[in-house]
Every structure is written in C-alpha cells, then in structure tokens.
C-alpha cells in the first residue's frame, strides 16, 4: 500500500491556530502595557501609541493583538528611570519602584492612589467605567507627567498635588473635560508639571487640585 501524503489539516498544531483564539480583557490589558512601555522607551510616538491602544482594546483574537506588538522589543527588564521625586519630601521612598503606565476601566473601576510611581506618561481609559487617579502621594520619576485621559460613556477623576504646575487641554464632545477653579496654573519650584489631555465622549474628565488632607473627590467639590 502506497504512503499517503499528510494533509495540511493533519499537520496543524495548537500554535498554528493560536492567532484565531479569542483574547480576554487581561490579554488586551497586557498588550496595552507592552505598548505603554514601548512609548516610554521611545519605540512608539504618542500618536502611534494612541492608535495601537485603541485597536488593542477592540481586538478579539490573539492574532490581532500580536500584530500590534510584533515589531516591538520584548520587555525583559524595567526601563531605566531618573531618581524618584515625590510630590512632597519623604524618607521612605523605595529607589527600586515599578512605574505605573496606565489605568483602564472597561465596564468596571480602576484607581491609582497612595505611594504609586509614575513616569513621563500615564494613559487612562474609562469605557463605560470609572477611573480615579490621586497623585498627592505619588512618586514622580520625572519632572513632568502627561496624562492622556479618554472617557467614553465613563468618568475619570484626577487629583493633583497642590504644589504642582497643572495644564488641562482636553476636548469634550457630548461630554465634559475640564478642571475646578484655581486648578490650572503654576506650582512651586521643584514640584512636578502635570499636563492632562485627551477626550471625553459621552463621558467626563475632571481635574482638581487638593491639599493632602482634603479627601473630597473632584465630582463632589463645589466650585
């Protein structure tokens, strides 16, 4: 009996079809983490990051996610960063900190508070969800921080230190993107500069300057 040539289907392996496997929320968030790291290391521009991050959030399969990260270096170690500069002096700062690159809430909630380290860029996305960012006790590894906030049928609340220089220049389309009175403006010498930009579509982004002892969130504070 003559040998039969194996068909293409018989030679297929799980790896071959992995690109068609549906991705979950954690997979999409991991892809965005890789994109965020690539942007902070200079492998992607802000515009390239924004475009790929939006595609990652909408990706349905591993193949679609792989296409967004295949040309990027594999993150094998933490990026080098400048010495940590907290918003207020502290003696308990760990010099080996993990920089937070994003906060994402998709039909859920996410927050950044306490002694969290931030770098030059922070991406916040609220898609039918809510994100709370409180930077009063954050560790600033750079003298400037740009927050790219996107709220789609969701809300993002950002609290900045009272000594920081703050700029807000986002766009509200059928939504609100703004700050409380006396939030935007110069801070004290040596304090970080925080720029908040982005888009609110059927949602809201609110920025507020707070002293460290004031627990009131931006959404409850009266102007």
C-alpha positions as CSV (number, residue, x, y, z in Angstrom):
1,X,0.0,0.0,0.0
2,X,1.5,3.3,-1.0
3,X,2.2,6.0,1.5
4,X,-0.3,8.8,1.8
5,X,0.8,12.4,2.0
6,X,-0.5,14.1,5.2
7,X,-3.0,16.8,4.6
8,X,-2.5,20.3,5.8
9,X,-5.1,19.8,8.5
10,X,-3.3,16.9,10.0
11,X,-0.1,18.9,10.3
12,X,-1.8,21.8,12.1
13,X,-0.7,22.4,15.7
14,X,-2.3,24.4,18.5
15,X,0.4,27.1,17.9
16,X,-0.8,27.4,14.3
17,X,-4.3,28.3,15.3
18,X,-3.5,30.4,18.3
19,X,-3.9,33.5,16.3
20,X,-7.6,32.7,16.0
21,X,-8.2,32.1,19.7
22,X,-10.3,34.8,21.3
23,X,-8.5,37.2,23.6
24,X,-9.8,38.3,27.0
25,X,-9.7,41.5,28.9
26,X,-6.4,40.6,30.7
27,X,-4.8,39.8,27.3
28,X,-5.8,43.2,26.0
29,X,-4.5,44.9,29.0
30,X,-1.2,43.1,28.8
31,X,-0.9,44.3,25.2
32,X,-1.5,47.9,26.3
33,X,1.1,47.5,29.0
34,X,3.6,46.5,26.3
35,X,2.6,49.4,24.1
36,X,2.9,51.8,27.0
37,X,6.4,50.6,27.9
38,X,7.4,50.9,24.2
39,X,6.2,54.5,24.2
40,X,8.1,55.5,27.4
41,X,11.3,53.9,25.9
42,X,10.9,55.9,22.6
43,X,9.9,53.0,20.3
44,X,6.5,54.5,19.7
45,X,5.3,58.1,19.3
46,X,2.3,59.3,21.2
47,X,0.2,59.2,18.1
48,X,1.3,55.6,17.3
49,X,0.6,54.5,20.9
50,X,-2.9,56.1,20.8
51,X,-3.7,54.3,17.5
52,X,-2.5,50.9,18.7
53,X,-4.0,51.2,22.1
54,X,-7.4,51.8,20.6
55,X,-7.0,48.8,18.3
56,X,-5.9,46.7,21.3
57,X,-9.0,47.5,23.3
58,X,-11.1,46.4,20.3
59,X,-9.1,43.3,19.5
60,X,-11.0,40.0,19.5
61,X,-8.2,37.5,18.9
62,X,-4.6,36.9,19.9
63,X,-3.6,37.4,16.2
64,X,-4.9,40.9,16.3
65,X,-3.0,41.6,19.5
66,X,0.2,40.1,18.2
67,X,0.0,42.3,15.1
68,X,0.2,45.4,17.3
69,X,3.3,44.3,19.3
70,X,5.3,42.0,17.0
71,X,7.6,44.8,15.9
72,X,8.4,46.0,19.5
73,X,11.2,44.7,21.7
74,X,10.2,42.2,24.3
75,X,10.0,43.8,27.7
76,X,12.6,41.8,29.7
77,X,13.5,44.4,32.2
78,X,12.3,47.6,33.7
79,X,13.2,50.8,31.9
80,X,15.9,53.0,33.5
81,X,14.4,56.0,35.2
82,X,15.5,59.1,36.9
83,X,15.8,59.2,40.7
84,X,12.3,59.3,42.3
85,X,11.0,62.8,43.0
86,X,7.9,62.6,45.3
87,X,5.3,65.4,45.3
88,X,6.3,66.1,48.9
89,X,9.5,65.2,50.7
90,X,9.6,61.7,52.1
91,X,12.3,59.5,53.7
92,X,10.7,56.1,53.0
93,X,10.9,56.1,49.2
94,X,12.0,52.8,47.7
95,X,14.5,53.6,44.9
96,X,13.6,50.4,43.0
97,X,10.0,51.3,42.1
98,X,7.7,49.9,39.4
99,X,6.4,52.8,37.2
100,X,2.6,52.6,36.5
101,X,1.9,53.3,32.9
102,X,-1.9,53.1,32.6
103,X,-5.2,52.7,34.4
104,X,-8.0,51.1,32.4
105,X,-11.6,50.5,33.3
106,X,-13.9,48.7,30.9
107,X,-17.4,48.4,32.4
108,X,-15.5,48.3,35.8
109,X,-13.5,50.6,38.0
110,X,-9.8,51.3,38.4
111,X,-7.8,53.5,40.7
112,X,-4.3,54.9,41.3
113,X,-3.6,56.1,44.8
114,X,-1.0,56.3,47.6
115,X,2.7,55.7,47.0
116,X,2.4,54.8,43.4
117,X,5.3,55.6,40.9
118,X,4.5,57.5,37.7
119,X,6.8,58.4,34.8
120,X,6.6,60.8,31.9
121,X,3.3,59.4,30.5
122,X,0.2,57.9,32.0
123,X,-2.7,56.5,29.9
124,X,-6.2,56.4,31.5
125,X,-9.2,54.9,29.7
126,X,-12.7,54.7,31.1
127,X,-15.1,52.8,28.8
128,X,-18.4,52.6,30.5
129,X,-16.5,52.5,33.7
130,X,-14.7,54.8,36.1
131,X,-11.0,55.7,36.8
132,X,-9.8,57.5,39.9
133,X,-6.2,58.9,39.9
134,X,-4.9,60.6,43.1
135,X,-1.3,61.9,42.7
136,X,-1.0,63.7,46.0
137,X,1.3,61.0,47.5
138,X,2.7,59.7,44.2
139,X,6.3,59.2,43.4
140,X,7.3,61.2,40.3
141,X,10.2,59.7,38.5
142,X,10.2,62.6,36.0
143,X,9.8,66.4,36.4
144,X,6.9,66.3,34.0
145,X,3.9,64.0,33.6
146,X,1.5,63.9,30.7
147,X,-1.8,62.1,31.4
148,X,-3.7,61.0,28.3
149,X,-7.3,60.6,29.5
150,X,-10.1,59.1,27.4
151,X,-13.6,58.7,28.8
152,X,-16.2,57.1,26.6
153,X,-19.5,56.8,28.4
154,X,-17.5,56.8,31.6
155,X,-15.7,59.1,34.0
156,X,-12.1,59.9,35.0
157,X,-11.3,61.9,38.2
158,X,-7.8,63.2,38.6
159,X,-6.5,64.8,41.8
160,X,-3.2,66.6,41.6
161,X,-0.9,67.9,44.4
162,X,-1.4,71.5,45.5
163,X,2.2,72.4,44.7
164,X,2.3,71.1,41.1
165,X,2.1,73.1,37.9
166,X,-1.0,72.0,36.1
167,X,-2.2,72.3,32.5
168,X,-5.5,70.9,31.2
169,X,-6.3,71.0,27.4
170,X,-8.5,68.0,26.6
171,X,-11.6,68.0,24.4
172,X,-15.2,67.3,25.5
173,X,-17.6,66.0,22.7
174,X,-21.1,65.5,24.1
175,X,-19.3,65.3,27.4
176,X,-17.2,67.3,29.8
177,X,-13.4,67.8,30.0
178,X,-12.2,70.4,32.5
179,X,-10.9,71.4,35.9
180,X,-12.1,73.1,39.0
181,X,-11.4,76.7,39.7
182,X,-7.8,77.5,40.6
183,X,-6.6,74.1,39.5
184,X,-4.8,75.2,36.3
185,X,-1.7,77.3,36.9
186,X,1.9,77.4,38.2
187,X,3.1,75.5,41.2
188,X,6.2,75.9,43.4
189,X,9.8,75.5,42.2
190,X,10.9,71.9,42.1
191,X,7.4,70.4,42.0
192,X,6.3,68.3,39.0
193,X,4.5,69.7,36.0
194,X,1.3,67.8,35.1
195,X,-0.5,68.1,31.8
196,X,-3.8,66.4,31.3
197,X,-5.0,66.0,27.7
198,X,-7.4,63.7,25.9
199,X,-11.1,63.2,25.0
200,X,-14.4,62.9,26.8
201,X,-17.1,61.4,24.6
202,X,-20.5,61.0,26.3
203,X,-18.4,61.0,29.5
204,X,-16.4,63.2,31.8
205,X,-12.8,64.0,32.8
206,X,-12.4,66.2,35.9
207,X,-9.2,67.6,37.3
208,X,-8.8,69.1,40.8
209,X,-6.0,70.5,42.9
210,X,-6.2,69.3,46.5
211,X,-4.2,69.7,49.7
212,X,-3.0,66.3,51.1
213,X,-5.6,66.3,54.0
214,X,-8.6,67.0,51.8
215,X,-10.4,63.7,51.0
216,X,-13.1,65.3,48.8
217,X,-13.2,63.7,45.3
218,X,-13.5,66.2,42.3
219,X,-17.0,65.1,41.5
220,X,-18.3,66.3,44.9
221,X,-16.3,69.5,45.3
222,X,-18.2,72.8,44.6
223,X,-16.5,75.5,42.6
